[in-house]
Amino acid sequence: MVTRIYANAIAKYNEGKLLDREKLHRLADAEFSDAVKMLCEYGYGNGTVEESSYDVDTFISSEISALIAYATDLSPNENLSRILTNRFLYSNAKAYYKAKCSGKSNPAALYGMDGGELGMAIEQGEYNALPSLMAEALTELDALFAETPPDPKTIDIVLTRAMYADNAACARKAKSKTMKAFVAGEIDLRNITAALRARALGMREAALSAMWIAGGRMDEEEILALYREEDPLRMLADSRYDFLAEGRETLSLPVLEARADDYLSRIWEKEAEDMLSLSPFVRYFLAQLSEYATVKMILTCLKNGAKNEILPRLRAAGR
């Protein structure tokens, strides 16, 4: 592990290279191929344009893989590194396990971070070297699918639950109040979003209950009550997450998701200028990850002839 001062100095330097509002709006106004070239001028893809760069998933996944390496190699705290990168490690586990069940691999769904060792372990059913909670989840899936046909949704649910449990365990090991608040906030906001999405899609309550994640500050009954509530915005306005409903008359999932991201970043704001804290490192990581999500949205809309959908989403994200 590197020192906090060094890690935060690198983070502050990288923060200065994030795309500002003007550059994002220039991308939104461009044609797809021009947008890719502009991104390369901004440093994406190591400043080069190749034919493979025009695949949006590949283009952004390579950038995220570099960010994962940054969070792994330069993190001043091993538990923090795990919390930041588990989302990608467990995503890889889902992709590998689905490939094992279906016989069809999906390289585009993978982030380059494990050298193929995770895929080999899952393919062979040898989980001893994997994180303990991931190993338990994979063993649970093996037992479930010994009796019933493999189900992709079940794979997602079981491994997502294990990921958040892993994050919570890392926060406890680190004995960091900020890490604990961050993980609990992530879990609550994930549960809230799942409830609102389930309402919008007309999903059954039992399906939502199966997706509930423990470890947040809202219990399962509160999440189910939000799902049942005639006016979920009113209920949110009376909750600890009242900022999700502020100024809104109707539900907008893109707005809620943008506000959730902003809240999670603000958790680290108190010590943002303290070079002996973990905050500068985390704030840069979250800001860069948010930028990648925004760039991917812009490129996807441009590629599919949906340019008119970009600006409303940028406004939802406050950009």
Solvent accessible surface area in square Angstrom, and as a share of the most:
residue,aa,sasa,rsa
1,M,141,0.63
2,V,44,0.25
3,T,94,0.54
4,R,94,0.34
5,I,97,0.49
6,Y,114,0.43
7,A,0,0.00
8,N,0,0.00
9,A,45,0.35
10,I,48,0.24
11,A,1,0.00
12,K,66,0.28
13,Y,147,0.56
14,N,24,0.12
15,E,65,0.29
16,G,70,0.67
17,K,124,0.52
18,L,41,0.21
19,L,17,0.09
20,D,75,0.39
21,R,147,0.54
22,E,121,0.54
23,K,71,0.30
24,L,5,0.02
25,H,55,0.25
26,R,119,0.43
27,L,1,0.00
28,A,3,0.02
29,D,102,0.53
30,A,15,0.11
31,E,109,0.49
32,F,32,0.13
33,S,46,0.30
34,D,67,0.35
35,A,0,0.00
36,V,1,0.00
37,K,97,0.41
38,M,24,0.11
39,L,0,0.00
40,C,7,0.04
41,E,138,0.62
42,Y,52,0.20
43,G,47,0.45
44,Y,12,0.05
45,G,22,0.21
46,N,146,0.75
47,G,43,0.41
48,T,75,0.43
49,V,60,0.35
50,E,108,0.49
51,E,158,0.71
52,S,67,0.43
53,S,14,0.09
54,Y,64,0.24
55,D,66,0.34
56,V,13,0.08
57,D,60,0.31
58,T,68,0.39
59,F,7,0.03
60,I,3,0.02
61,S,22,0.14
62,S,63,0.40
63,E,24,0.11
64,I,19,0.10
65,S,24,0.16
66,A,62,0.48
67,L,6,0.03
68,I,4,0.02
69,A,47,0.37
70,Y,24,0.09
71,A,0,0.00
72,T,68,0.39
73,D,97,0.50
74,L,39,0.19
75,S,0,0.00
76,P,15,0.10
77,N,30,0.15
78,E,115,0.51
79,N,33,0.17
80,L,0,0.00
81,S,9,0.06
82,R,73,0.27
83,I,1,0.01
84,L,0,0.00
85,T,10,0.06
86,N,1,0.00
87,R,69,0.25
88,F,11,0.05
89,L,29,0.14
90,Y,1,0.00
91,S,34,0.22
92,N,0,0.00
93,A,0,0.00
94,K,42,0.18
95,A,17,0.13
96,Y,44,0.17
97,Y,6,0.02
98,K,64,0.27
99,A,21,0.17
100,K,72,0.30
101,C,49,0.29
102,S,67,0.43
103,G,70,0.67
104,K,158,0.67
105,S,88,0.57
106,N,85,0.44
107,P,99,0.62
108,A,59,0.46
109,A,36,0.28
110,L,49,0.24
111,Y,48,0.18
112,G,60,0.57
113,M,58,0.26
114,D,27,0.14
115,G,83,0.80
116,G,35,0.33
117,E,132,0.59
118,L,6,0.03
119,G,11,0.10
120,M,121,0.54
121,A,14,0.11
122,I,1,0.00
123,E,112,0.50
124,Q,116,0.51
125,G,33,0.31
126,E,104,0.47
127,Y,19,0.07
128,N,147,0.75
129,A,103,0.80
130,L,26,0.13
131,P,35,0.22
132,S,79,0.51
133,L,51,0.26
134,M,0,0.00
135,A,17,0.13
136,E,108,0.48
137,A,5,0.04
138,L,0,0.00
139,T,76,0.44
140,E,86,0.38
141,L,0,0.00
142,D,53,0.27
143,A,64,0.50
144,L,76,0.38
145,F,32,0.13
146,A,81,0.63
147,E,148,0.66
148,T,75,0.44
149,P,112,0.71
150,P,65,0.41
151,D,55,0.29
152,P,78,0.49
153,K,152,0.64
154,T,36,0.21
155,I,2,0.01
156,D,48,0.25
157,I,36,0.18
158,V,9,0.05
159,L,0,0.00
160,T,18,0.11
161,R,90,0.33
162,A,9,0.07
163,M,21,0.09
164,Y,22,0.08
165,A,42,0.32
166,D,4,0.02
167,N,3,0.01
168,A,20,0.15
169,A,18,0.14
170,C,1,0.01
171,A,2,0.01
172,R,145,0.53
173,K,138,0.58
174,A,26,0.20
175,K,172,0.73
176,S,21,0.14
177,K,180,0.76
178,T,39,0.22
179,M,2,0.01
180,K,91,0.39
181,A,22,0.17
182,F,1,0.00
183,V,4,0.02
184,A,11,0.09
185,G,0,0.00
186,E,23,0.10
187,I,0,0.00
188,D,0,0.00
189,L,8,0.04
190,R,57,0.21
191,N,1,0.00
192,I,2,0.01
193,T,21,0.12
194,A,11,0.09
195,A,0,0.00
196,L,4,0.02
197,R,96,0.35
198,A,0,0.00
199,R,78,0.28
200,A,80,0.62
201,L,123,0.61
202,G,64,0.61
203,M,54,0.24
204,R,189,0.69
205,E,60,0.27
206,A,66,0.51
207,A,41,0.32
208,L,3,0.01
209,S,38,0.25
210,A,50,0.39
211,M,37,0.17
212,W,54,0.19
213,I,2,0.01
214,A,61,0.47
215,G,50,0.48
216,G,24,0.23
217,R,117,0.43
218,M,15,0.07
219,D,79,0.41
220,E,53,0.24
221,E,96,0.43
222,E,72,0.32
223,I,2,0.01
224,L,17,0.09
225,A,32,0.25
226,L,1,0.01
227,Y,37,0.14
228,R,118,0.43
229,E,38,0.17
230,E,168,0.75
231,D,66,0.34
232,P,8,0.05
233,L,19,0.09
234,R,121,0.44
235,M,47,0.21
236,L,2,0.01
237,A,52,0.40
238,D,110,0.57
239,S,31,0.20
240,R,139,0.51
241,Y,1,0.00
242,D,71,0.37
243,F,33,0.14
244,L,2,0.01
245,A,9,0.07
246,E,121,0.54
247,G,81,0.77
248,R,76,0.28
249,E,168,0.75
250,T,91,0.53
251,L,65,0.32
252,S,25,0.16
253,L,42,0.21
254,P,68,0.43
255,V,17,0.09
256,L,4,0.02
257,E,65,0.29
258,A,20,0.16
259,R,67,0.24
260,A,10,0.08
261,D,83,0.43
262,D,73,0.38
263,Y,40,0.15
264,L,20,0.10
265,S,27,0.17
266,R,97,0.35
267,I,35,0.18
268,W,4,0.02
269,E,88,0.39
270,K,192,0.82
271,E,74,0.33
272,A,13,0.10
273,E,138,0.62
274,D,61,0.31
275,M,62,0.28
276,L,118,0.59
277,S,7,0.05
278,L,14,0.07
279,S,1,0.01
280,P,4,0.02
281,F,0,0.00
282,V,0,0.00
283,R,61,0.22
284,Y,14,0.05
285,F,0,0.00
286,L,24,0.12
287,A,40,0.31
288,Q,17,0.07
289,L,28,0.14
290,S,29,0.19
291,E,13,0.06
292,Y,16,0.06
293,A,66,0.51
294,T,9,0.05
295,V,1,0.00
296,K,81,0.34
297,M,32,0.14
298,I,1,0.00
299,L,1,0.01
300,T,56,0.33
301,C,9,0.05
302,L,18,0.09
303,K,108,0.46
304,N,108,0.55
305,G,72,0.69
306,A,19,0.15
307,K,78,0.33
308,N,128,0.66
309,E,75,0.34
310,I,1,0.00
311,L,67,0.33
312,P,65,0.41
313,R,107,0.39
314,L,1,0.00
315,R,157,0.57
316,A,22,0.17
317,A,39,0.30
318,G,56,0.54
319,R,54,0.20
